Amino acid sequence: MNRFEDLATPGVCGLQPYQPGKPIEELQREYGVSDIVKLASNENPLGPGPRVREALANGLDELARYPDGNGFALKQALSARHGVDVAQITLGNGSSDVLEFVVRVFVQPGDEVLFSEHAFAMYPIVTRAAGAKAVVAPARDWGHDLEAMQALITDRTRVIFVANPNNPTGTWLHGDELRAFVAAVPENVIVVIDEAYFEYASDPALGAAGYPDASRWLGDFPNLVVTRTFSKAHGLAGLRVGYSLSHADLANLLNRIRPPFNVNSLALLAAEAALADEEHVRQAVHLNVEEMARVTDAVTEMGLEFIPSVGNFVSIDVGGDAASVYDALLRQGVIVRPVANYGMPRHLRVTLGLQEDNERFLAALRKVLA
């Protein structure tokens, strides 16, 4: 029994910490493995692009000073990219920061927050931390069932989270069906469309015909929040910078609780440079398309099933207890992601890496399953 639980808020006491992908250093300590491939955290295997590297080098001399608390330059760049007013932007220490802002602003104890089965683990964490009730809609084919979600909206619903594409399943929603869902939600309910993997999903080569850019709907739905991140296709996961786009009045409320300097100086510089480096994103997405085909073809040859994905990852049904397969892969120096905490005990989520990384994973998987 934790001696401080009686002092903590009820919502926090029932939480389990978010479990990230196992760090390389941790595996080295545990098993003494030195040659390690990490395919667990949906990171861009190309890393940051050349413009980002140059911007970071130029920003080192200013580290003794606080960052621009308003993120002026980055907001200007985002405003130009999305065609929105600067007042519609909220910056976060990763887009998960903004997800928490939404709940803190609009949700009180006893309220309800609605999201799908197999959805991003931060949704229930921020919900329960606020003392609210998590309402989980059953999934359809591993993805969002919008009809089921709509049926669960009540007069206590305050926020709805929709990840498009979804993590960890990689499933996605067409623009027509998602827009119709947003239009049917009462105006006093905030709808958050989490587009962390937007750049990957918007490439038609992955088969996501009709995949939408929900930020284009902001003028029609004042209760809509769209979140994006620089952690995925832009390769800035270690710097933690994301943002949301919304109606200016809504963004004004989010920005009231945004901590001062929540995005650091180097992250601001890197994100601005990354936004301008469209060629680097194009290369990252092209690599992802090629490696998705390589990995899924090989998995199919092994007689395994996978969930079709438009992210930079794929969830594979290993045919039994995924935890034991995960552990066996660790001992061969390959880190992937078990997703039993998402209600998927037979699956492992595998980030698509460089060709040599993926070949290493596939060889290890064949060995383990044999």
Secondary structure, 3 states (H helix, E strand, C coil): CCCCCCCCCHHHHCCCCCCCCCCHHHHHHHHCCCCCEECCCCCCCCCCCHHHHHHHHHHHHHCCCCCCCCCHHHHHHHHHHHCCCHHHEEEECCHHHHHHHHHHHHCCCCCEEEEECCCCCHHHHHHHHCCCEEEEECCECCECCHHHHHHCCCCCEEEEEEECCCCCCCCCCCHHHHHHHHHHCCCCCEEEEECCCHHHHCCHHHCCCCCCCHHHHCCCCCCEEEEEECCCCCCCCCCCCEEEEECHHHHHHHHHHCCCCCCCHHHHHHHHHHHHCHHHHHHHHHHHHHHHHHHHHHHHHCCCEEECCCCCEEEEECCCCHHHHHHHHHCCCEECEECHHHCCCCEEEEECCCHHHHHHHHHHHHHHHC
